[in-house]
Amino acid sequence: MAKRRTKLEIQADQVIKKNLNILGEKIYKESRRTTRVLTGALKNSQNYAVKPDTTLTMFQLAYGRDVRPAGQKTGETDALLIAVKKHLPEGIEIIKKDLTESILYPFRG
């Protein structure tokens, strides 16, 4: 049997889910903007999902990891991974801040 979550756990998961959706959208938009377009299949395959409540999954066609971002002849490949690395630290800090605020809110005078 699944353990029932407390009200505080549900609220924390809602804060995390909201912020993961925002983070996923930022990463998604940037990776689509920087992905090289040949047929458009790679760009169209990029997307994200937040399931169940605290897991952000980014996905694209497998060959996306081998394609350099548009306009680059050298350097790192995989526009999606580059966007994840760029936005992840900021996204984590925002989630930590929002969780801290939501936990401390009832105790503010």
C-alpha positions as CSV (number, residue, x, y, z in Angstrom):
1,M,0.0,0.0,0.0
2,A,1.1,3.5,-0.8
3,K,1.9,5.8,2.1
4,R,-0.4,8.8,2.3
5,R,1.3,12.1,1.9
6,T,0.8,14.8,4.5
7,K,-0.6,18.2,3.6
8,L,2.9,19.7,3.9
9,E,4.4,17.1,1.6
10,I,1.6,17.8,-1.0
11,Q,2.2,21.5,-0.8
12,A,6.0,21.1,-1.2
13,D,5.4,18.8,-4.2
14,Q,3.2,21.4,-5.7
15,V,5.9,24.1,-5.3
16,I,8.5,21.8,-6.9
17,K,6.2,20.8,-9.8
18,K,5.4,24.4,-10.5
19,N,9.0,25.4,-10.6
20,L,10.0,22.3,-12.6
21,N,7.5,23.2,-15.3
22,I,8.9,26.7,-15.5
23,L,12.5,25.3,-15.7
24,G,11.4,22.8,-18.3
25,E,9.9,25.5,-20.4
26,K,13.0,27.7,-20.2
27,I,15.2,24.7,-21.3
28,Y,12.8,23.7,-24.0
29,K,12.6,27.1,-25.5
30,E,16.4,27.6,-25.5
31,S,17.2,24.2,-26.9
32,R,14.6,24.6,-29.7
33,R,16.1,28.0,-30.5
34,T,19.7,26.8,-30.7
35,T,19.1,23.4,-32.3
36,R,20.4,23.1,-35.9
37,V,17.5,22.6,-38.4
38,L,18.0,20.1,-41.2
39,T,14.7,18.4,-41.5
40,G,13.2,19.8,-38.3
41,A,12.6,16.4,-36.9
42,L,15.1,16.9,-34.1
43,K,13.7,20.3,-33.1
44,N,10.2,18.9,-33.2
45,S,11.1,15.9,-31.0
46,Q,12.4,18.0,-28.1
47,N,10.0,18.3,-25.2
48,Y,9.7,17.8,-21.4
49,A,7.4,16.4,-18.8
50,V,7.1,16.7,-15.0
51,K,5.9,13.4,-13.6
52,P,4.9,12.4,-11.0
53,D,5.4,15.7,-9.2
54,T,9.1,16.1,-8.6
55,T,10.9,14.7,-11.7
56,L,11.7,16.7,-14.8
57,T,12.3,14.6,-17.8
58,M,13.7,16.2,-21.0
59,F,13.7,14.2,-24.2
60,Q,14.7,14.4,-27.9
61,L,15.6,12.0,-30.7
62,A,18.7,9.9,-29.9
63,Y,20.9,11.5,-32.5
64,G,20.4,15.0,-30.9
65,R,23.4,14.3,-28.6
66,D,25.7,14.2,-31.7
67,V,24.4,17.4,-33.3
68,R,26.2,20.7,-32.6
69,P,24.0,23.8,-32.0
70,A,23.3,26.1,-34.9
71,G,26.2,28.2,-36.0
72,Q,28.9,26.2,-34.1
73,K,31.6,24.2,-35.9
74,T,33.5,23.2,-32.7
75,G,32.7,22.7,-29.0
76,E,30.1,20.8,-27.1
77,T,27.3,18.9,-29.0
78,D,23.7,18.5,-27.9
79,A,21.8,21.8,-27.7
80,L,19.4,20.3,-25.2
81,L,22.1,19.2,-22.7
82,I,23.8,22.7,-23.1
83,A,20.5,24.4,-22.2
84,V,20.0,22.0,-19.2
85,K,23.5,22.8,-17.9
86,K,22.9,26.5,-18.3
87,H,19.5,26.7,-16.5
88,L,19.7,23.9,-13.9
89,P,21.7,25.7,-11.2
90,E,19.4,28.7,-11.3
91,G,16.3,26.5,-11.3
92,I,17.5,24.6,-8.2
93,E,18.1,27.8,-6.3
94,I,14.6,29.1,-7.2
95,I,13.1,25.8,-6.0
96,K,15.1,25.9,-2.8
97,K,14.0,29.6,-2.2
98,D,10.3,28.9,-2.9
99,L,10.3,25.8,-0.6
100,T,12.0,27.7,2.2
101,E,9.4,30.5,1.9
102,S,6.5,28.1,1.8
103,I,7.7,26.3,4.9
104,L,8.4,29.5,6.8
105,Y,5.3,31.4,5.7
106,P,3.1,30.2,8.6
107,F,5.6,31.3,11.2
108,R,6.0,34.9,9.9
109,G,4.5,37.5,12.2
